[in-house]
Amino acid sequence: MSHLAKKILESLNPLTPCKKWGVPLRQCPQFLFLLMGVIIIGVILATYSIAVYQIGDPKIVALIVLVIAFVLLILDFIITRSFERIAEASRMKTEFINVVSHQLRSPLTNLRYSLELLSSGKLGKIQEKQLEYFKILEENTQRMGDLINDLLTVSRIEAGKLPLKKEEISLGTLTKKIILKFKPLAEASNVKVELRVPKNLPKVLSDSLWLEQIVENLLDNAIRYIKNKGEVKIKIKAGAKKIYFEIQDNGVGIPREEQKFIFQKFFRSGNVLKYQTDGSGLGLYITKQILRLMGGEVGFSSKENKGSTFWFTIPIKL
């Protein structure tokens, strides 16, 4: 089939706009329009059958059917147009986040390299006070970089364009590496991290980079939300077809009334905000969406001022 023929067929396909908006089929305005059209036809036929049986006069029956069909078609048009506006607004929002994030990455990268050069002392002697300010700037640029990366990840997830490469991974080995990476933060926060993992743990089928980010998000939250002295317990065990990962802390916990929002974008509980803990509120949203794409699940239990337990499952490589 020629390229021109493919383009013609694509233009005639009523569901083509769904790809442009980047929405699933069930949320696509054109699909809803077709679905409601089928429903309208069913309602018209049912109305006609009932009217013929109850009234009998063909003219009155035809008038009733025409009025009902007209009203239903108007409602169909209004609802479809409303969904089109919502889908278009969602697409524009995603594109805006994508463009802004990409545009910010280059100057932020240049700023980070400039700060590293200035703080290295290669351009001249640095006083202690200057070095202190350089470190503050480096921490803030790192925080901005993390936020931009999270926004880009969210944008790719919502557009259905998040790259995932499934491979065999040892979740136990990966977790040990991450614990070692977070050791300085844990020691500075006076937090003890304990890992329990069985021998001969089956490997999981997942994307190593994204799975690493998931474990890092959960461990980072567990350490940062512990005030004063505390401990984090990580437990990994194998099920029939999935690996179960659990991380428990004795931190500030999540208020009961806020727990239903925990996996929403940009949400941060009130008791965390009063400690002024850094964070964008995107980590758990990204965690849930990536696990869903990998065929896993995530959940939690928590009590305020007692701590939280987060868990997730990931398929075993069979």
SULLIN-V712079 format. One record per residue. N is the residue number from 0. RES is the residue in one letter. PSI is psi in whole degrees, -180 to 180 (NA if undefined). D_LAST is the distance of its C-alpha to the last C-alpha in whole Angstrom. Layout:
BEGIN
n: [N	N]
res: [RES	RES]
psi: [PSI	PSI]
d_last: [D_LAST	D_LAST]
END
This chain:
BEGIN
n: [0	1	2	3	4	5	6	7	8	9	10	11	12	13	14	15	16	17	18	19	20	21	22	23	24	25	26	27	28	29	30	31	32	33	34	35	36	37	38	39	40	41	42	43	44	45	46	47	48	49	50	51	52	53	54	55	56	57	58	59	60	61	62	63	64	65	66	67	68	69	70	71	72	73	74	75	76	77	78	79	80	81	82	83	84	85	86	87	88	89	90	91	92	93	94	95	96	97	98	99	100	101	102	103	104	105	106	107	108	109	110	111	112	113	114	115	116	117	118	119	120	121	122	123	124	125	126	127	128	129	130	131	132	133	134	135	136	137	138	139	140	141	142	143	144	145	146	147	148	149	150	151	152	153	154	155	156	157	158	159	160	161	162	163	164	165	166	167	168	169	170	171	172	173	174	175	176	177	178	179	180	181	182	183	184	185	186	187	188	189	190	191	192	193	194	195	196	197	198	199	200	201	202	203	204	205	206	207	208	209	210	211	212	213	214	215	216	217	218	219	220	221	222	223	224	225	226	227	228	229	230	231	232	233	234	235	236	237	238	239	240	241	242	243	244	245	246	247	248	249	250	251	252	253	254	255	256	257	258	259	260	261	262	263	264	265	266	267	268	269	270	271	272	273	274	275	276	277	278	279	280	281	282	283	284	285	286	287	288	289	290	291	292	293	294	295	296	297	298	299	300	301	302	303	304	305	306	307	308	309	310	311	312	313	314	315	316	317]
res: [M	S	H	L	A	K	K	I	L	E	S	L	N	P	L	T	P	C	K	K	W	G	V	P	L	R	Q	C	P	Q	F	L	F	L	L	M	G	V	I	I	I	G	V	I	L	A	T	Y	S	I	A	V	Y	Q	I	G	D	P	K	I	V	A	L	I	V	L	V	I	A	F	V	L	L	I	L	D	F	I	I	T	R	S	F	E	R	I	A	E	A	S	R	M	K	T	E	F	I	N	V	V	S	H	Q	L	R	S	P	L	T	N	L	R	Y	S	L	E	L	L	S	S	G	K	L	G	K	I	Q	E	K	Q	L	E	Y	F	K	I	L	E	E	N	T	Q	R	M	G	D	L	I	N	D	L	L	T	V	S	R	I	E	A	G	K	L	P	L	K	K	E	E	I	S	L	G	T	L	T	K	K	I	I	L	K	F	K	P	L	A	E	A	S	N	V	K	V	E	L	R	V	P	K	N	L	P	K	V	L	S	D	S	L	W	L	E	Q	I	V	E	N	L	L	D	N	A	I	R	Y	I	K	N	K	G	E	V	K	I	K	I	K	A	G	A	K	K	I	Y	F	E	I	Q	D	N	G	V	G	I	P	R	E	E	Q	K	F	I	F	Q	K	F	F	R	S	G	N	V	L	K	Y	Q	T	D	G	S	G	L	G	L	Y	I	T	K	Q	I	L	R	L	M	G	G	E	V	G	F	S	S	K	E	N	K	G	S	T	F	W	F	T	I	P	I	K	L]
psi: [133	162	-38	-41	-40	-41	-39	-46	-39	-39	-30	-16	118	-14	4	-41	-22	-37	-38	-42	-18	37	152	162	-41	-18	2	128	-41	-38	-43	-38	-46	-42	-45	-30	-44	-42	-42	-44	-43	-43	-41	-46	-41	-41	-43	-45	-45	-43	-43	-40	-39	-36	-57	-32	117	-37	-45	-40	-46	-41	-44	-46	-42	-42	-47	-42	-42	-45	-44	-38	-39	-45	-42	-46	-45	-46	-43	-44	-39	-43	-34	-43	-41	-45	-41	-41	-39	-42	-44	-38	-45	-44	-40	-47	-41	-49	-48	-43	-45	-39	-29	-25	-43	-54	-32	-38	-43	-40	-41	-44	-39	-41	-41	-39	-44	-43	-15	-20	5	-22	6	166	140	132	160	-40	-39	-42	-37	-42	-36	-41	-39	-43	-40	-41	-40	-38	-36	-42	-43	-40	-42	-42	-44	-43	-41	-42	-41	-39	-45	-43	-43	-38	-48	-28	-4	28	24	120	127	128	110	129	166	128	140	106	-33	-47	-43	-42	-39	-42	-40	-39	-42	-39	-36	5	-45	-41	-41	-44	-40	-30	2	45	133	129	124	134	131	114	130	158	155	38	129	152	154	159	105	177	119	-40	-46	-36	-38	-41	-37	-50	-40	-43	-47	-41	-41	-45	-45	-42	-47	-28	10	127	137	-139	142	-174	150	127	124	131	130	132	159	138	-161	-46	-3	157	136	126	129	135	123	137	165	47	-151	-19	-180	127	142	-43	-13	-5	-29	-15	1	-30	12	156	138	10	134	131	153	-37	-20	-40	-33	-18	-4	40	136	153	152	-14	16	-16	-49	-32	-47	-43	-48	-44	-41	-43	-38	-43	-28	-3	17	-177	163	148	-180	165	146	150	132	135	7	-34	179	152	115	146	156	160	153	138	143	146	111	NA]
d_last: [40	42	41	44	43	40	41	44	41	39	42	43	39	40	37	37	38	35	34	37	36	33	32	30	31	32	34	36	40	40	37	39	42	41	39	43	45	43	44	47	48	47	49	52	51	51	54	56	56	57	60	61	61	62	65	66	68	66	67	66	62	62	63	61	58	59	59	56	54	56	55	51	51	53	50	47	49	49	46	44	47	46	42	43	45	42	39	42	42	39	38	41	40	37	39	41	39	37	40	42	39	39	43	42	40	42	45	43	42	45	46	44	45	48	48	46	49	52	50	50	54	54	56	59	59	57	58	56	57	56	53	52	52	50	47	48	48	44	43	44	43	39	39	40	37	35	36	36	33	32	34	32	29	30	32	29	27	30	30	26	26	24	22	19	17	13	12	10	12	13	15	17	19	19	21	23	24	25	27	29	30	31	33	36	36	35	38	41	40	40	36	34	31	29	25	23	20	18	18	14	13	9	9	9	9	12	16	17	21	20	18	21	24	22	22	26	27	26	28	31	32	31	34	36	37	38	41	43	41	38	34	31	28	24	22	18	16	12	12	10	8	10	12	15	18	22	25	28	32	35	37	39	36	36	39	38	40	38	35	34	35	32	30	32	34	36	37	38	39	43	42	40	43	46	44	44	41	40	37	37	35	32	29	28	28	26	24	23	23	21	18	19	18	15	14	15	18	21	24	27	30	33	37	39	41	38	35	32	28	25	22	19	15	12	9	6	4	0]
END
